[in-house]
Amino acid sequence: MNARSLSISAALLAVSLLSAGCKKDSPANPSNSDYASAINAYWSVHPTCLWPDSVKMPTQQDTNKEDRTAGYDALTDLGYLQRVQAEKKVFIFGSKEVSNYDLTAQGRTVWVPDTQQPGYGNFCYGHRSVTSVDAVNPTTSTSPNTNPPVTATVSYHYAIKDAAAWAKNAEIQTAFPSASTAVAGPQPDTAKLVKTSAGWQMTAPPSNTGIVGATN
């Protein structure tokens, strides 16, 4: 092999090594689609619901406290709850008017029971779906045996891809402003992700707003 051939071979080898060094390894250098997939996987099994926490049914509410009864009354007008007025004794000499609410047959078709709390549940109307990944703040590990990053905080926008028609009801949206906002269009949020042996996974949010079984 002459000097010219050796020179060409060396140049090709250098280009090949450079290309290999620049090639991204998906687990170590995740793309936005990797993060979006992890976020979508979490929300696919955590529906978005009307109340921030599971509620018990049947339930009794003070009729005079409209801030507590507005949501129940909106669901009653929608046909998902039935309401019965009653009198409840207060201390020894008094009483107050209360409303007893329970699920109707129609309401049970959209009621999602909380498997962790028998008798509790929520009215859920769809699932989040990532519309854009806006920013990623990764953290790296100091361990030589771990490929960085190992965790990441992801800022993203989402939409309710399969929003139920009843969630767009005017009375429901007035009683539940969070539902009105959620179905209006893409909304911002952040997610904590961790890299596991099974790939990237989203950890539970500190405040599981609208998730069945959530706790404060």
Secondary structure, DSSP 8 states (H G I E B T S, - for coil): --HHHHHHHHHHHHHHHHHHHHS--TTTS--HHHHHHHHHHHHHTS-EESSSS-EESSEEEETT-HHHHHHHHHHHHHTSEEEEEEEEEETTTEEEEEEEEEE-HHHHTTEEE-TTSTTEEEEEEE-EEEEEEEEEEEE--S-TTS-S-SEEEEEEEEEETT--GGGG-HHHHHH-HHHHHHHHS-EEEEEEEEEETTEEEE---SS-TT-TT---
